[in-house]
Amino acid sequence: MGPILSFIVSAPSRPRSGIGAAVGGVSVDRRGATRSSRGSWWLALVCMAVVVLVGQACGDEPPALQPIAPPIIGLPGAESGGNARILADAAGRVDPARSSRLSSDERDRLYAQVEHDAEELERQGAQLRRLTMLLRPCVVHIDARKPAQKPTRGAKSGDEDEAGSGVISRVSDRLVVITNRHVVHGADLDNIVIRLDDGRELRPVRMWTDPATDIAVLAITGNDLVAARLAERDGVQIGDTVLAIGSPFGLSHSVTLGIVSAKGRRDLELGDEGVKFQDFIQTDAAINPGNSGGPLVNLRGEVIGLNTAIASNSGGSEGIGFAIPVSMVTFVARQLVENGAVARAYLGVTLDRTFTQKTAERLGMVRAVGARVSGVTKGSPADTAGIQPDDVILEFDGQPIDDDDHLVSLVSVTPTNRNVSLGVFRGRQRIELQMPVASREQFEPR
């Protein structure tokens, strides 16, 4: 039935022409036909059929069959608010996703847009490449051989090798490598090898360490040594883009990219000895074993932290790394180089480690913020300043205080022999006090 229907629909014109001619011929003789009997009509019909058959027999060819053009089928979802017009194949099948595909012109326009956007991203990528070129000469790989804490069977002389990273810096006009104490602790100077990015090897001529912050400083000498720039202040903010550079798993001068995830991490349990003064930057830049002591860098090429630890169940990076902020690094490194030890400020207060909401409400505060004083040492700087039990220290030297650990961290990097301002909550109001800063050694001799 399909071909027949197609035939009738596709070739209607020529049979009509023949039929029209036959009707015309009968019409000419119609006057005579009306005078004849009713049977003459039957004769006329027979004649018409004969005329058609004779015309075909005489070579009147029927029109050639034409391929059926694919029908235009309307589907919902046209770009112009109507129906999208898509084509069916020869079997009448349609692709319902056809309207969502790009035309050639649309693809060309999209390529042009991609090229424009890629130029913006390439400019950002060029910045990262420039930073890498600047910083690679400043970052070193450190190998340290030290007595094994738990000698293993087959280990020669009970020694173990520890690998880490470091950053070349200029501290108090002296060229040094700053790294983590746990990388070099227990190793003799002769057993510490510092490898530069150009393959040279150096050995430190002197070493200082500070267990309370896990910072170590190695004095070095050599030609064509490049020092990194240390940021002058802790201006880093959560969300800032950062680079971590170091030797993860011994793969020296590896660079990873991430952001600052958080600041002020102060309650981490690190190692057997622990780290007393904490104020870590948290980052998701990949940090793995071997990155310890390497720099965390901002997009200006300034060192903003010293990569120190990771939180991981696997032993590798899981997106949670911690770096000592540059303010603490600079403070400790400068004192180690200049004095051989770190002199820290001393307040002379006992702080409430469990400052709760209930206690805050008793003192007239809406929430527990700041550091609550539970005791004052007689004759201490705090006693001289007039600090009293139940005072809540809200601000120290212009810095708002989050909690007791935050106050301890700030005091630990405060230079001595100066006065600092204190913002204190007492008697349901805030008061301002001035306090002289003394050295801890004056009250707690070693």
C-alpha positions in Angstrom: 0.0 0.0 0.0 2.9 2.4 0.7 4.2 2.5 -2.9 0.7 2.9 -4.3 -0.1 5.8 -2.1 3.3 7.4 -2.9 2.6 7.0 -6.5 -0.8 8.7 -6.4 0.5 11.5 -4.3 3.7 12.0 -6.1 2.4 12.0 -9.8 -1.0 13.6 -10.0 -0.5 16.0 -12.9 -0.2 14.0 -16.2 -3.3 11.7 -15.8 -5.3 14.8 -15.0 -4.1 16.4 -18.2 -5.3 13.3 -20.1 -8.6 13.2 -18.3 -9.1 16.9 -18.8 -8.6 16.5 -22.6 -11.0 13.6 -22.7 -13.6 15.6 -20.8 -13.1 18.4 -23.2 -13.6 16.2 -26.2 -16.8 14.9 -24.7 -17.9 18.4 -24.0 -17.5 19.3 -27.6 -19.9 16.6 -28.6 -22.2 17.2 -25.6 -24.9 18.8 -27.7 -25.3 15.6 -29.7 -25.0 13.5 -26.7 -28.0 15.1 -25.1 -30.1 14.2 -28.1 -29.1 10.6 -27.9 -30.5 8.0 -25.6 -29.2 7.5 -22.0 -27.0 4.6 -23.2 -24.8 7.1 -25.0 -23.3 8.1 -21.7 -22.0 4.6 -21.2 -20.5 4.8 -24.7 -18.8 8.1 -23.8 -17.2 6.6 -20.7 -15.9 3.6 -22.7 -14.4 6.0 -25.3 -12.7 8.0 -22.6 -11.0 4.8 -21.2 -9.9 3.8 -24.7 -8.3 7.2 -25.3 -6.3 6.9 -22.1 -5.1 3.4 -22.9 -4.2 4.3 -26.4 -2.2 7.3 -25.2 -0.2 5.2 -22.9 0.4 2.6 -25.6 1.7 5.3 -27.9 4.6 6.0 -25.7 3.2 8.5 -23.1 5.6 7.5 -20.3 4.6 7.9 -16.7 6.7 10.3 -14.7 9.8 8.8 -13.1 9.6 8.0 -9.5 11.6 10.4 -7.2 13.2 9.6 -3.9 11.0 10.5 -1.0 12.4 13.6 0.6 12.9 13.1 4.4 10.0 14.7 6.1 10.6 17.7 8.3 9.5 16.7 11.8 8.8 19.2 14.6 10.1 18.4 18.1 9.6 20.5 21.2 12.4 22.7 22.5 13.3 24.9 19.6 15.9 27.5 20.2 13.5 30.2 18.9 10.6 29.4 21.2 8.9 27.1 18.7 9.7 23.6 17.6 13.2 22.5 16.7 13.2 21.2 13.1 15.2 18.1 12.7 15.5 15.6 9.8 14.6 12.0 9.7 16.7 9.4 8.0 15.5 7.3 5.0 13.7 4.9 7.3 11.8 7.7 8.9 13.8 7.6 12.2 14.8 10.7 14.0 17.4 11.5 16.6 15.7 13.3 19.5 19.0 14.8 20.7 19.8 16.3 17.3 18.4 19.7 18.2 21.0 20.0 21.0 24.0 19.4 18.8 26.0 22.4 17.6 26.0 23.5 14.0 29.2 24.2 12.2 28.9 28.0 12.7 28.1 27.5 16.4 31.2 25.3 16.8 33.3 28.0 15.2 31.9 30.6 17.5 32.4 28.4 20.6 36.0 27.7 19.6 36.7 31.4 19.4 35.3 31.8 22.9 37.3 28.9 24.2 40.5 30.5 22.7 39.7 33.8 24.4 39.1 32.2 27.8 42.2 30.0 27.4 44.3 33.1 27.0 43.1 34.3 30.4 43.9 30.9 32.0 47.3 30.8 30.3 48.2 34.2 31.7 47.5 32.8 35.2 49.5 29.7 34.3 52.4 31.9 33.2 52.4 33.4 36.7 52.7 30.0 38.3 55.6 29.2 35.9 57.3 32.4 36.8 56.9 31.7 40.5 58.4 28.2 40.0 61.4 29.7 38.2 62.0 32.2 41.0 61.6 29.7 43.9 63.3 26.5 42.7 66.8 27.8 43.4 65.7 28.8 47.0 64.4 25.4 47.9 66.7 22.6 49.0 66.5 18.9 49.6 67.9 17.6 53.0 69.2 14.2 53.8 70.0 13.5 57.5 71.5 10.4 58.9 70.8 10.0 62.6 70.7 7.2 65.2 67.6 5.2 64.9 65.2 5.5 67.7 64.1 1.9 67.2 66.9 0.1 65.4 65.6 -2.4 62.9 67.1 -5.7 62.0 69.7 -5.3 59.2 70.1 -1.6 59.7 73.8 -0.6 59.6 75.0 0.8 63.0 71.5 1.4 64.0 71.3 4.5 61.9 68.3 5.8 59.9 68.0 8.3 57.1 65.5 11.1 57.2 64.7 13.2 54.2 63.0 16.6 54.2 63.1 20.1 52.6 64.2 23.5 53.5 64.3 27.1 52.2 67.3 29.3 51.8 66.8 32.7 53.6 68.8 35.6 54.7 68.4 36.1 58.5 70.2 38.9 60.3 72.6 39.3 57.3 73.4 35.6 57.4 72.6 33.0 54.8 70.8 30.0 56.3 68.5 27.2 55.5 65.3 27.1 57.5 63.7 23.7 58.0 61.8 21.6 60.6 63.7 20.5 63.7 62.3 16.9 63.3 64.1 16.6 59.9 67.6 17.2 61.4 67.2 16.5 65.1 69.8 14.0 66.3 72.0 14.2 63.2 75.6 15.5 63.3 76.5 18.3 61.0 78.7 15.9 58.9 75.7 13.7 58.4 73.4 16.4 57.0 73.5 16.9 53.2 71.8 19.9 51.6 71.2 19.5 47.9 70.5 22.5 45.7 68.4 22.6 42.6 71.5 22.6 40.4 72.8 19.4 41.9 75.4 20.9 44.2 75.7 19.5 47.7 76.5 21.5 50.8 76.9 20.7 54.5 75.9 23.1 57.2 78.5 24.8 59.3 76.2 25.4 62.3 72.8 24.4 63.5 70.2 25.9 65.9 66.9 24.3 66.9 63.8 25.3 68.8 61.8 22.3 70.1 58.8 24.5 71.2 58.1 25.4 67.5 59.8 22.6 65.6 62.0 25.1 63.7 65.7 24.5 62.8 68.2 26.9 61.2 71.2 25.6 59.4 74.1 28.1 58.6 75.6 27.6 55.1 78.3 29.0 52.9 78.6 28.9 49.2 78.6 30.8 45.9 75.6 31.9 43.9 73.1 31.0 46.6 69.7 32.5 46.2 67.6 33.5 49.2 63.8 33.4 49.2 61.7 36.4 50.2 60.0 36.0 53.5 56.6 37.8 53.8 56.9 40.7 56.2 53.6 40.0 58.0 50.9 37.4 58.3 48.6 38.8 55.6 47.4 35.5 54.3 43.6 34.9 54.3 41.5 31.9 54.0 40.9 31.1 50.3 44.2 32.6 49.2 46.0 30.6 46.5 49.3 29.1 47.7 52.1 26.8 46.4 53.9 24.1 48.4 57.4 23.3 47.3 59.5 20.4 48.6 60.7 16.8 48.2 57.7 14.5 48.7 58.9 10.9 48.9 62.3 12.1 47.8 61.0 13.8 44.6 62.9 17.0 45.0 61.6 20.4 44.0 58.0 19.3 43.5 55.4 22.0 43.3 51.8 21.6 44.3 48.9 24.1 44.2 46.1 24.8 46.6 44.4 27.3 48.9 44.6 28.3 52.5 41.8 26.2 54.1 42.0 27.6 57.6 44.1 29.5 60.0 44.9 29.3 63.7 45.1 25.5 64.1 46.6 25.2 67.7 45.7 21.9 69.2 47.5 19.3 67.1 49.2 16.3 68.6 52.6 16.2 66.8 55.3 13.7 67.5 56.4 12.3 70.8 57.8 15.6 72.1 54.9 17.6 70.7 55.0 21.2 69.6 54.2 23.6 72.4 53.5 26.8 70.5 51.1 26.3 67.6 49.3 28.6 65.2 49.3 26.6 62.0 48.0 27.5 58.6 45.9 24.7 57.1 46.2 24.1 53.3 44.9 21.6 50.8 48.0 21.9 48.7 49.4 18.4 48.5 52.0 17.9 51.3 53.5 14.4 51.7 56.4 12.9 53.7 59.5 14.7 52.6 57.8 18.1 52.3 58.6 18.9 55.9 60.6 22.2 56.1 59.7 23.3 52.6 58.1 26.7 52.0 54.4 27.6 51.5 54.4 30.5 49.1 51.8 33.1 48.0 51.3 34.4 44.5 53.8 37.2 45.0 56.5 34.7 45.5 56.8 35.3 49.3 57.2 32.6 51.8 54.2 32.7 54.1 54.8 29.4 56.0 57.0 26.4 56.7 55.3 23.1 55.8 55.4 20.9 58.8 52.7 18.3 59.2 49.8 16.5 57.6 46.6 14.9 58.9 46.3 11.5 57.1 45.0 8.0 57.7 47.1 6.6 54.7 50.4 8.3 55.4 50.1 10.4 52.3 48.3 13.6 51.4 44.6 13.7 52.0 44.2 17.4 51.5 45.0 18.5 55.1 48.4 20.0 55.6 49.8 22.4 58.2 52.4 25.1 57.9 54.0 27.3 60.6 53.2 30.9 59.8 56.0 33.2 58.6 55.7 35.5 61.6 56.6 32.7 64.0 59.3 31.4 61.6 61.0 34.8 61.3 60.8 35.5 65.1 62.4 32.2 66.0 65.0 32.1 63.2 66.2 35.7 64.0 66.6 34.9 67.7 68.4 31.6 67.0 70.9 33.3 64.7 71.4 36.4 66.9 71.3 34.8 70.3 71.5 31.1 69.9 68.2 30.6 71.7 64.7 32.0 71.8 63.7 34.5 74.5 60.0 34.5 74.9 57.7 36.9 76.6 56.1 36.1 79.9 52.7 37.2 81.3 52.5 35.3 84.6 48.9 34.2 84.4 47.1 30.9 84.6 44.5 30.5 81.9 41.2 28.6 82.1 41.5 25.7 79.6 37.8 24.9 79.9 36.3 28.4 79.5 32.6 27.5 78.9 29.4 29.2 77.9 28.1 28.9 81.4 31.1 30.6 82.9 30.9 33.4 80.2 27.3 34.0 81.1 28.2 34.2 84.8 30.7 36.9 83.9 28.1 38.8 81.8 29.3 37.7 78.4 27.1 36.5 75.6 29.6 33.8 74.5 32.9 32.4 75.6 35.5 34.3 73.6 39.0 35.3 74.7 41.2 33.9 77.4 39.8 33.8 81.0 42.4 34.3 83.7 42.1 31.9 86.6 45.2 32.9 88.5 48.0 35.6 88.5 51.6 35.1 89.6 52.7 37.6 92.2 55.3 40.1 90.9 54.8 39.0 87.3 54.1 41.4 84.4 50.4 40.6 84.6 50.4 41.4 88.3 52.1 44.7 87.5 49.5 45.5 84.9 46.7 44.9 87.3 45.3 41.7 85.8 42.9 39.9 88.2 41.3 36.4 88.3 38.1 36.2 86.3 39.4 38.9 83.9 38.9 37.8 80.2 41.7 39.0 77.9 40.0 40.0 74.6 42.9 41.7 72.9 46.7 41.4 73.1 48.9 44.1 71.4 46.1 45.0 69.0 45.2 41.4 68.1 41.7 40.0 69.0 42.0 36.8 71.1 40.1 33.7 70.1 40.9 31.5 73.1 43.7 30.6 75.6 45.8 28.8 73.0 45.7 31.8 70.8 47.0 34.1 73.6 49.8 31.7 74.4 50.8 31.6 70.7 50.9 35.4 70.4 52.8 35.9 73.6 55.4 33.3 72.4 56.3 35.5 69.4 56.3 38.8 71.2 59.6 40.6 71.7 60.6 41.3 75.3 61.4 44.6 77.0 58.5 46.6 75.7 54.9 47.4 76.7 51.8 46.0 75.1 48.2 47.0 75.3 45.6 44.6 76.7 41.8 44.7 76.1 40.2 43.1 79.2 36.6 42.3 80.0 35.9 42.9 83.7 32.7 43.7 85.6 30.5 43.5 82.4 32.6 46.1 80.6 35.8 46.4 78.6 38.9 48.2 80.0 42.3 48.9 78.6 45.5 48.1 80.4 49.2 48.4 79.7 51.6 45.6 80.5 55.4 45.4 80.5 56.7 42.4 78.6 59.5 40.5 80.4 61.5 37.4 79.4 60.3 34.0 80.5 63.8 33.2 81.7 63.6 35.9 84.3 60.8 34.0 86.1 61.4 30.4 84.9 65.2 29.8 84.8 66.3 26.9 82.6 
